[in-house]
Amino acid sequence: MPTYAYACKNCGHAFDAVQSFSDAALTECPECGGELRKRYGTVGVTFNGSGFYRTDSRAPSGAGASPAASSSSSASS
């Protein structure tokens, strides 16, 4: 289940709450009864493997140009 961070608009009390996706957002501060707002933070992302390179998903530069040139010349005929 995800952890959500909340902060009170009135007293500034900040806390985390573990909630299901289907649970309604909290609206009342447990300290003073004031209005809560969700705090947004950064997300940690880890890329594993050999890396991402420009050439990983591309055809060689000469191979990509040849089919386009031949198809346009055959379309002209």
C-alpha positions in Angstrom: 0.0 0.0 0.0 1.3 3.5 -0.8 2.4 6.0 1.9 1.0 9.5 1.6 2.5 12.6 3.2 0.1 15.2 4.7 0.6 18.6 6.2 -1.9 20.8 8.2 -2.6 24.2 6.7 -3.3 25.6 10.2 -0.7 24.3 12.6 1.9 22.9 10.1 1.8 19.4 11.6 3.3 16.9 9.1 2.8 13.1 9.0 2.7 10.1 6.8 -0.3 7.8 6.4 -0.4 4.3 4.8 -3.6 4.1 2.7 -5.1 2.0 0.0 -5.7 3.4 -3.4 -9.4 3.1 -2.8 -9.3 5.0 0.6 -10.5 8.6 0.6 -7.9 11.3 1.3 -7.5 12.5 4.8 -9.0 16.0 5.4 -8.8 16.7 9.1 -5.6 17.2 11.1 -5.3 14.8 14.1 -3.5 17.6 16.2 -5.7 20.6 15.7 -8.7 19.6 13.5 -7.6 21.9 10.7 -7.6 21.3 7.0 -5.0 18.9 5.6 -3.2 19.0 2.2 -1.2 16.3 0.5 2.5 16.9 0.2 4.3 15.8 -2.9 7.8 14.5 -2.9 10.4 13.1 -5.3 10.2 9.5 -6.6 13.2 7.3 -6.5 13.9 5.6 -9.8 16.6 3.0 -10.4 17.7 1.9 -13.9 19.4 -1.5 -13.9 21.3 -3.0 -16.7 24.0 -2.0 -19.1 22.5 1.4 -19.7 20.5 3.3 -22.3 22.4 4.4 -25.4 21.3 6.2 -28.5 22.2 3.3 -30.6 20.3 0.6 -28.6 17.0 1.0 -30.6 18.1 2.4 -33.9 19.2 0.8 -37.1 22.5 1.7 -38.6 22.4 5.1 -40.2 22.9 3.7 -43.7 20.2 1.0 -43.4 17.5 3.4 -42.5 17.9 5.7 -45.5 18.0 3.0 -48.2 14.5 1.6 -48.0 12.9 5.0 -48.0 14.9 6.0 -51.1 14.0 2.8 -53.0 10.3 3.0 -52.1 10.0 6.6 -53.3 11.8 5.7 -56.6 9.4 2.8 -57.2 6.4 5.0 -56.4 7.5 7.4 -59.2 7.7 4.6 -61.8 
